């Protein structure tokens, strides 16, 4: 019903549905500004809580689909603070959906949970120094985003209660975002059918937001499984090598690259190449990411992959099938909502960095051979989308599936250091330090202020819906890349976490004993190499 009403509001054909999506509480502009000041003050009072929560999640360092301790910690906290939490949503054990309040509008805050393989790193140390050698860690900074959202939601919750503001707050996690493996399932299960707006947080070094497609690719993640017949290595003609099929598919894809669009990005790894050299592999698998800038081109690139798999199977007399590991539509973010959020980001401004913060940033940049620029001091301008003919591809985030169903923004908050490689130990260095803590507070203030607009400005929701219906989805409607029988790949990363979890547990943060995770690890902030 909400999607239908959204269309009617946008077109102004009928007014009977307006009450279903309009603000239940209206404040004047002066009253909204007063509310925002109160929420900023409320967020400032949660600085210690933000530090503890951030450091705790950092210490868990869990990979996608295995965020067991992280989800247990967060859902327990939310239940203690009055949220109703549905766990295991969309068939994903570490996913959840937390709600507070009642009625409309329904505003959902989302961000991710998972870490990066082999990214274990002591925070505040400006050179490679793992906590547990070879273990995963937060080399993307996903430990911080839930804290941004929760601190903002707690401040808004208290203000709504005290001032009789109607509406519902929703919190949800991006499980296995690094595999782009869950948000399409949330959409398929209907968890965003009744949501009016989504505020999405992502760690960065800059502070800002964007609208339209800022240069992101969509993608489909596919594992190709080949099946042959084993034989002794001395009698290889008796076998049918599945590994040969994997390798021939790779050859085919690499020859095809010259004839693909510049916007495509195709990556692959061999995840099963057989057991030992003297046994012809009866089974082998390769995992591909097919990235493109829109749904039709993603589908076309996927079809190319299928053709390469079919050809490789024919050449080796093997058979094949495929498993969808994850999908992501390209991002497209709501212009009126982004403009409202950007005004709030400007009001908050960048954090004040200390000499220690700057020393850490510059030392790390120098250590990895990056431009030594320190930390940014100004918010980034509101990012406009490049012309469609200039879209040549980029990173992906499965929040795109949500953004094509609900008006959504993507806010970057300044908790990391610029000029880093990404998905790397270096990106974990700042993530349990004052740099991360200050960025979280800045992001929470901006989200809290934007929630004031969403809950109490009667003009904002209709403007957002008009853009969603008459600009974003006017000519292109969402069609899931998931096939009917595809299911979440919840087994991913089980082996890695089984190998390292017990070793990592010895380093979980204990806030009852230590003021910060830096103190627990014995790190004198910042630690840099001597000249």
URKASUL-V438842 format. One record per residue. N is the residue number from 0. RES is the residue in three letters. PHI is phi in whole degrees, -180 to 180 (NA if undefined). PSI is psi in radians with two decimals (* if undefined). Layout:
n = <N	N>
res = <RES	RES>
phi = <PHI	PHI>
psi = <PSI	PSI>
This chain:
n = <0	1	2	3	4	5	6	7	8	9	10	11	12	13	14	15	16	17	18	19	20	21	22	23	24	25	26	27	28	29	30	31	32	33	34	35	36	37	38	39	40	41	42	43	44	45	46	47	48	49	50	51	52	53	54	55	56	57	58	59	60	61	62	63	64	65	66	67	68	69	70	71	72	73	74	75	76	77	78	79	80	81	82	83	84	85	86	87	88	89	90	91	92	93	94	95	96	97	98	99	100	101	102	103	104	105	106	107	108	109	110	111	112	113	114	115	116	117	118	119	120	121	122	123	124	125	126	127	128	129	130	131	132	133	134	135	136	137	138	139	140	141	142	143	144	145	146	147	148	149	150	151	152	153	154	155	156	157	158	159	160	161	162	163	164	165	166	167	168	169	170	171	172	173	174	175	176	177	178	179	180	181	182	183	184	185	186	187	188	189	190	191	192	193	194	195	196	197	198	199	200	201	202	203	204	205	206	207	208	209	210	211	212	213	214	215	216	217	218	219	220	221	222	223	224	225	226	227	228	229	230	231	232	233	234	235	236	237	238	239	240	241	242	243	244	245	246	247	248	249	250	251	252	253	254	255	256	257	258	259	260	261	262	263	264	265	266	267	268	269	270	271	272	273	274	275	276	277	278	279	280	281	282	283	284	285	286	287	288	289	290	291	292	293	294	295	296	297	298	299	300	301	302	303	304	305	306	307	308	309	310	311	312	313	314	315	316	317	318	319	320	321	322	323	324	325	326	327	328	329	330	331	332	333	334	335	336	337	338	339	340	341	342	343	344	345	346	347	348	349	350	351	352	353	354	355	356	357	358	359	360	361	362	363	364	365	366	367	368	369	370	371	372	373	374	375	376	377	378	379	380	381	382	383	384	385	386	387	388	389	390	391	392	393	394	395	396	397	398	399	400	401	402	403	404	405	406	407	408	409	410	411	412	413	414	415	416	417	418	419	420	421	422	423	424	425	426	427	428	429	430	431	432	433	434	435	436	437	438	439	440	441	442	443	444	445	446	447	448	449	450	451	452	453	454	455	456	457	458	459	460	461	462	463	464	465	466	467	468	469	470	471	472	473	474	475	476	477	478	479	480	481	482	483	484	485	486	487	488	489	490	491	492	493	494	495	496	497	498	499	500	501	502	503	504	505	506	507	508	509	510	511	512	513	514	515	516	517	518	519	520	521	522	523	524	525	526	527	528	529	530>
res = <UNK	UNK	UNK	UNK	UNK	UNK	UNK	UNK	UNK	UNK	UNK	UNK	UNK	UNK	UNK	UNK	UNK	UNK	UNK	UNK	UNK	UNK	UNK	UNK	UNK	UNK	UNK	UNK	UNK	UNK	UNK	UNK	UNK	UNK	UNK	UNK	UNK	UNK	UNK	UNK	UNK	UNK	UNK	UNK	UNK	UNK	UNK	UNK	UNK	UNK	UNK	UNK	UNK	UNK	UNK	UNK	UNK	UNK	UNK	UNK	UNK	UNK	UNK	UNK	UNK	UNK	UNK	UNK	UNK	UNK	UNK	UNK	UNK	UNK	UNK	UNK	UNK	UNK	UNK	UNK	UNK	UNK	UNK	UNK	UNK	UNK	UNK	UNK	UNK	UNK	UNK	UNK	UNK	UNK	UNK	UNK	UNK	UNK	UNK	UNK	UNK	UNK	UNK	UNK	UNK	UNK	UNK	UNK	UNK	UNK	UNK	UNK	UNK	UNK	UNK	UNK	UNK	UNK	UNK	UNK	UNK	UNK	UNK	UNK	UNK	UNK	UNK	UNK	UNK	UNK	UNK	UNK	UNK	UNK	UNK	UNK	UNK	UNK	UNK	UNK	UNK	UNK	UNK	UNK	UNK	UNK	UNK	UNK	UNK	UNK	UNK	UNK	UNK	UNK	UNK	UNK	UNK	UNK	UNK	UNK	UNK	UNK	UNK	UNK	UNK	UNK	UNK	UNK	UNK	UNK	UNK	UNK	UNK	UNK	UNK	UNK	UNK	UNK	UNK	UNK	UNK	UNK	UNK	UNK	UNK	UNK	UNK	UNK	UNK	UNK	UNK	UNK	UNK	UNK	UNK	UNK	UNK	UNK	UNK	UNK	UNK	UNK	UNK	UNK	UNK	UNK	UNK	UNK	UNK	UNK	UNK	UNK	UNK	UNK	UNK	UNK	UNK	UNK	UNK	UNK	UNK	UNK	UNK	UNK	UNK	UNK	UNK	UNK	UNK	UNK	UNK	UNK	UNK	UNK	UNK	UNK	UNK	UNK	UNK	UNK	UNK	UNK	UNK	UNK	UNK	UNK	UNK	UNK	UNK	UNK	UNK	UNK	UNK	UNK	UNK	UNK	UNK	UNK	UNK	UNK	UNK	UNK	UNK	UNK	UNK	UNK	UNK	UNK	UNK	UNK	UNK	UNK	UNK	UNK	UNK	UNK	UNK	UNK	UNK	UNK	UNK	UNK	UNK	UNK	UNK	UNK	UNK	UNK	UNK	UNK	UNK	UNK	UNK	UNK	UNK	UNK	UNK	UNK	UNK	UNK	UNK	UNK	UNK	UNK	UNK	UNK	UNK	UNK	UNK	UNK	UNK	UNK	UNK	UNK	UNK	UNK	UNK	UNK	UNK	UNK	UNK	UNK	UNK	UNK	UNK	UNK	UNK	UNK	UNK	UNK	UNK	UNK	UNK	UNK	UNK	UNK	UNK	UNK	UNK	UNK	UNK	UNK	UNK	UNK	UNK	UNK	UNK	UNK	UNK	UNK	UNK	UNK	UNK	UNK	UNK	UNK	UNK	UNK	UNK	UNK	UNK	UNK	UNK	UNK	UNK	UNK	UNK	UNK	UNK	UNK	UNK	UNK	UNK	UNK	UNK	UNK	UNK	UNK	UNK	UNK	UNK	UNK	UNK	UNK	UNK	UNK	UNK	UNK	UNK	UNK	UNK	UNK	UNK	UNK	UNK	UNK	UNK	UNK	UNK	UNK	UNK	UNK	UNK	UNK	UNK	UNK	UNK	UNK	UNK	UNK	UNK	UNK	UNK	UNK	UNK	UNK	UNK	UNK	UNK	UNK	UNK	UNK	UNK	UNK	UNK	UNK	UNK	UNK	UNK	UNK	UNK	UNK	UNK	UNK	UNK	UNK	UNK	UNK	UNK	UNK	UNK	UNK	UNK	UNK	UNK	UNK	UNK	UNK	UNK	UNK	UNK	UNK	UNK	UNK	UNK	UNK	UNK	UNK	UNK	UNK	UNK	UNK	UNK	UNK	UNK	UNK	UNK	UNK	UNK	UNK	UNK	UNK	UNK	UNK	UNK	UNK	UNK	UNK	UNK	UNK	UNK	UNK	UNK	UNK	UNK	UNK	UNK	UNK	UNK	UNK	UNK	UNK	UNK	UNK	UNK	UNK	UNK	UNK	UNK	UNK	UNK	UNK	UNK	UNK	UNK	UNK	UNK	UNK	UNK	UNK	UNK	UNK	UNK	UNK	UNK	UNK	UNK	UNK	UNK	UNK	UNK	UNK	UNK	UNK	UNK	UNK	UNK	UNK	UNK	UNK	UNK>
phi = <NA	-66	-62	-63	-63	-59	-65	-68	-62	-63	-89	58	-79	-136	-107	-66	-91	-58	-61	-72	-128	-81	-68	-77	-126	-117	-118	-70	-59	-65	-67	-64	-65	-66	-63	-64	-62	-65	-71	-59	-64	-66	-65	-57	-72	-101	-59	-67	-60	-61	-63	-65	-64	-60	-67	-63	-65	-57	-69	-72	57	-86	-87	-56	72	-115	-81	-67	-66	-62	-67	-62	-64	-71	-67	-62	-62	-65	-63	-64	-105	93	-80	-92	-117	-97	-101	68	-68	55	75	-117	-57	-95	-95	-156	-142	-110	-128	-147	95	-155	80	-116	-76	-110	-115	-110	-112	-132	-170	-103	-122	-89	-103	-124	-60	57	-110	-58	-158	-70	-71	77	-112	-88	-158	-68	-153	-64	-72	-131	-56	83	-80	-73	-168	-91	-81	-131	96	-69	-66	-95	-65	-62	-69	-52	-69	-68	-62	-64	-66	-63	-64	-68	-58	-65	-69	-63	-65	-70	-119	56	-92	-86	140	-127	-104	-122	-122	-149	-107	-87	-74	52	-63	-65	-99	50	-121	-136	-66	-63	-71	-60	-63	-60	-81	90	-72	-115	-63	-110	-94	-91	-158	-122	-104	-107	-111	-144	-63	-159	-101	-97	-126	174	-151	-159	-140	66	-95	-77	121	-88	-98	-93	-167	-127	-107	-131	-103	-97	-110	-111	-129	-127	-147	-80	-160	-65	-62	-80	-127	-63	-67	-81	-103	-131	-83	-67	-66	-58	-64	-58	-70	-69	-62	-62	-60	-61	-63	-69	-70	-74	-54	-58	-107	-107	-64	-63	-74	-79	-134	-124	-126	-153	-138	-88	-99	-150	-114	111	-105	-157	-63	-92	-126	-60	-66	-80	-139	-159	-143	-129	-113	-117	-107	-109	-107	-151	-95	-154	-57	-59	-76	-63	-60	-66	-68	-61	-63	-62	-59	-63	-65	-65	-65	-63	-65	-63	-66	-65	-67	-110	58	-112	-119	-150	-145	-139	-123	-78	-91	176	-143	-155	-74	-63	-68	-148	-117	-77	-67	-60	-68	-64	-64	-66	-65	-64	-59	-71	-61	-60	-66	-72	74	-73	-64	-90	-86	-85	-61	-64	-60	-67	-62	-61	-61	-68	-66	-68	-59	-67	-61	-96	79	-95	-61	-91	-119	73	-120	-68	-115	-130	-66	-80	-61	-59	-83	-90	-72	-70	-57	-57	-75	-103	-76	-117	98	-174	-72	-131	-149	-73	-64	-57	-63	-74	-65	-90	-120	-142	-54	-139	-122	-122	-102	-92	-119	-90	-112	-132	-105	-74	72	-94	-75	79	52	-152	-55	-63	-74	-93	-59	-86	-82	-138	-129	-58	-61	-64	-62	-67	-64	-61	-63	-62	-64	-64	-62	-63	-65	-62	-65	-68	-64	-57	-61	-66	-83	-130	-97	-69	-90	-70	-60	-61	-65	-61	-68	-63	-63	-60	-81	-103	-121	-62	-107	-60	-111	-133	-104	-69	-132	-61	-79	-69	-84	-57	-96	-68	-132	-59	-90	-71	-82	-56	70	-59	-64	-64	-68	-63	-69	-113	-59	-63	-66	-71	-58	-62	-116	-63	-68	-118	-70	-73	-102	-127	-67	-147	-69	-58	-64	-60	-85	72	-100	-88	-72	-91	-105	-129	-70	-73	-62>
psi = <-0.66	-0.72	-0.69	-0.81	-0.66	-0.75	-0.68	-0.68	-0.76	-0.69	-0.22	0.53	-0.60	2.60	-0.10	-0.44	-0.15	-0.70	-0.44	-0.34	-0.12	2.93	2.33	-0.41	2.31	2.29	2.59	2.89	-0.70	-0.70	-0.66	-0.72	-0.64	-0.72	-0.71	-0.69	-0.71	-0.68	-0.66	-0.76	-0.67	-0.69	-0.72	-0.57	-0.24	0.33	-0.75	-0.76	-0.73	-0.75	-0.78	-0.83	-0.77	-0.83	-0.62	-0.86	-0.66	-0.73	-0.41	-0.76	0.61	2.62	2.92	2.42	-0.18	0.45	0.93	-0.94	-0.69	-0.86	-0.67	-0.76	-0.82	-0.76	-0.64	-0.76	-0.80	-0.70	-0.69	-0.43	0.41	0.04	2.54	2.13	2.12	2.10	2.73	0.59	2.66	0.48	0.37	1.93	-0.61	0.13	2.69	2.91	1.93	2.30	2.61	2.39	-2.93	2.75	-2.94	2.73	2.87	2.03	2.13	2.34	2.19	2.71	3.13	2.96	-0.50	2.81	-2.88	2.43	2.50	0.51	0.29	2.28	2.39	2.24	2.63	0.11	2.07	0.61	2.89	2.06	1.50	2.58	-0.83	2.01	2.22	-0.15	2.82	2.93	-3.10	1.11	0.41	-0.47	0.31	-0.16	-0.34	-0.45	-0.73	-0.52	-0.73	-0.89	-0.73	-0.75	-0.74	-0.75	-0.69	-0.73	-0.76	-0.66	-0.85	-0.66	-0.71	-0.72	-0.79	-0.44	0.25	0.76	2.21	2.68	3.02	2.35	2.33	2.40	2.42	2.69	2.54	1.60	2.43	0.75	-0.58	-0.36	0.00	0.91	0.08	-0.56	-0.55	-0.56	-0.63	-0.77	-0.81	-0.60	-0.07	0.22	-0.19	0.19	-0.60	0.31	2.40	-0.54	2.61	2.22	1.96	2.35	2.46	2.36	2.56	-2.99	-0.39	2.97	1.99	-2.98	-3.05	2.93	2.93	-2.72	1.92	0.09	0.32	2.60	2.64	3.07	2.85	2.39	2.05	2.29	2.16	2.14	2.16	2.52	2.14	-2.38	2.32	2.78	2.91	2.55	-0.38	-0.25	0.97	-0.42	-0.26	-0.26	2.98	1.89	2.00	-0.55	-0.68	-0.69	-0.75	-0.80	-0.66	-0.60	-0.72	-0.76	-0.80	-0.79	-0.70	-0.60	-0.55	-0.38	-0.68	-0.43	0.30	2.82	2.68	-0.46	-0.24	2.64	2.12	2.13	2.65	2.73	2.63	2.08	-0.29	1.94	0.26	-3.13	-0.77	2.71	-0.48	0.26	2.06	2.15	2.06	-0.30	2.51	2.68	2.57	2.49	2.15	2.47	2.13	1.88	2.41	3.06	-0.13	2.90	-0.85	-0.69	-0.52	-0.82	-0.73	-0.69	-0.67	-0.72	-0.63	-0.78	-0.74	-0.68	-0.70	-0.68	-0.75	-0.74	-0.73	-0.68	-0.70	-0.69	-0.45	0.04	0.66	3.10	2.94	2.75	-3.14	2.67	2.17	2.08	-0.40	2.84	2.78	2.17	2.67	2.57	2.49	2.09	2.65	2.16	-0.92	-0.67	-0.70	-0.69	-0.71	-0.77	-0.66	-0.67	-0.67	-0.68	-0.75	-0.69	-0.64	-0.82	3.03	2.66	2.81	2.00	2.43	2.95	-0.64	-0.73	-0.82	-0.65	-0.78	-0.83	-0.84	-0.66	-0.70	-0.76	-0.75	-0.68	-0.68	0.06	0.44	2.96	2.29	1.67	-0.10	-2.37	2.53	2.62	-0.13	2.59	2.66	2.62	2.74	2.10	2.14	2.66	2.50	2.78	2.61	-0.62	-0.11	-0.01	1.92	0.28	2.78	-2.65	2.98	2.67	2.28	0.09	-0.29	-0.62	-0.63	-0.72	-0.37	0.07	-0.42	2.44	2.18	2.55	2.80	1.85	2.20	2.29	2.60	1.32	0.11	-3.09	2.38	2.87	0.38	2.83	-0.34	2.51	0.90	2.72	-0.58	-0.54	-0.12	-0.24	-0.74	-0.17	0.05	0.81	3.04	-0.44	-0.86	-0.77	-0.74	-0.70	-0.65	-0.81	-0.72	-0.81	-0.70	-0.68	-0.79	-0.77	-0.72	-0.75	-0.68	-0.58	-0.63	-0.81	-0.78	-0.64	-0.39	-0.11	1.93	-0.24	-0.41	-0.86	-0.80	-0.64	-0.75	-0.78	-0.62	-0.77	-0.77	-0.78	-0.71	-0.10	-1.15	-0.88	0.29	-0.81	-0.24	2.08	2.66	2.27	2.10	2.48	-0.20	2.45	2.82	-0.65	0.03	2.47	2.70	2.41	1.19	-0.11	-0.24	2.44	0.12	-0.81	-0.73	-0.81	-0.59	-0.64	-0.60	-0.27	-0.78	-0.68	-0.66	-0.56	-0.58	-0.28	0.26	2.49	2.38	1.61	-0.22	-0.47	-0.55	2.44	-0.60	2.90	-0.56	-0.78	-0.75	-0.67	-0.04	0.59	2.14	1.78	2.31	2.71	2.09	2.78	2.45	2.59	*>
